[in-house]
Amino acid sequence: MPSNDEMKAAMRAYVERLNAGDLDGIMALYADDATVEDPVGADVRRGAAEIRAFYDQAVASNAKLRIVGPQCGSAGGFAAMPIEVSVAPPGAPKMLIGAIETMRFNDAGKIVEMRAFWGNEDMTLSME
């Protein structure tokens, strides 16, 4: 199982790669059979093709992440981080979303599950 420091480093790499629009880099962090549930309660994306399509859409919407508080690791390969997401789809106003993302890692240090906790009330119109 990866250490807390290794999980936190992978989460920071995830933020950096998404912000750079590096789809291949994002996918390299995930196990082939991973799942993404963003937001929690939405359809779960399963496997590399569905997850890549999700991040392709995020990059096209100019999604950028910023870690806004302490990352927390846990026993059993789980870690969490509070983030602020900015999205600015072409032709639409920029929105900010406050969220908590959790990730579960396998023994090889790959993400096997990402869940993002946020709802409509966590979205605000950006003044930028």
N, C-alpha and C positions, 0 to 999 in steps of 0.2 A: 504494500500500500504506500502511496506517496506520502511524504511528510507534509505537515502544514505549510512549511516554507515552499515546498515544491508546488503544492496546489495553489497557493497565493501567487506564485510566479507565473503559473499557467494562466490564471485569471487576468493578470496584468498583460500577459502576451496576447490574450484574447481581445482585450480592450485596444491595445496598440494595433493589432492586425485589422480589427474592424474599422478603426479610425483611418487606417491607411487604405482601406478598400481592398485588402489582400485576401481574396476568397480562398486561394490555395492555402495560404497560411492559416486561416481560420479552420479550414477543413482538416489540416494536419493535426490540430489539437483534439479532434474528435475521434472516437472509436467508430468503426464502420457501422455498428448496430446501435448507435446513440439515438437519443430522443431530445427534442426541443419542444418545450411548452411555454409559449410566450404570446400573450399573458397566460398565467395559470387559469385553467378553465376553458381555454380555446382548444382547437384541434391540436393534437400532438403530432409533430412531424417526426417521422421515423426513417432512419437510414440516411446514407450520404446524399442521395439525390434530393430528397425532400428538404433536408437541412441546408444543402447548398442553395436551393431555390429560395428558401427563407432569407438567407444572408445576401443573396443576389438582390432581392427586393429591398432589403435594408440599405445596402450600398447605393442602390438607385434612388432611395429616398434621402440620401445624404445623412444617414444616421451616424451620430458621433456619441461616444460614451465618455463619461468622466466619473471616476471613483470619488465619492463624496464623504466617505467615512472609513472606519477601520474594516479591513478584511478579516474574516473569522474562519479558522479551520476547525475541524472536528474529527473525532474518531470515526472510523468507518469510511473514510474517503470522501467526506462532504466538506464543502467550503461555501461561504456566502460573502457578498459584498453589496453595499448600497451604491447605487449609481444614479446619475442624471443622464437621460438620453435626450439628445436634440435630434429632431427630424425635420427636414425641409423638402418635402417632395416638390418636384418642379411645378411651378404655378400655384403652389399652396403656401399659406403662412407657416413660419417656423413654430414648432411646438416643442415644449419641454415636458419630459415625463420623469417623475421620481419613481424609482423601482428598487426592489431587492432581488438580486439574482443569486440563485443557488446552483451549485454544480456538484455532481458526484463523479468521482474518478475511479478507474479500474487500477489493477496492480501495476500496469504499465504507465500510469500517469496520464492516460487519455480520458477526455470527458465522455461519460456514458449517459449523462442526463444533465440538461440545463433547464431550469425553470425560472421564469421572471414573474414576480409578484407586483402587479400594478393594475389599476382600473381607470375608468374615465375620469374620476375625481382626482386622479394623480397627474392629469394633463393640464398644462397651462399654455396660453399663447405667449410666445417670446416677444419681448419688447425690442429686440435687436433688429 
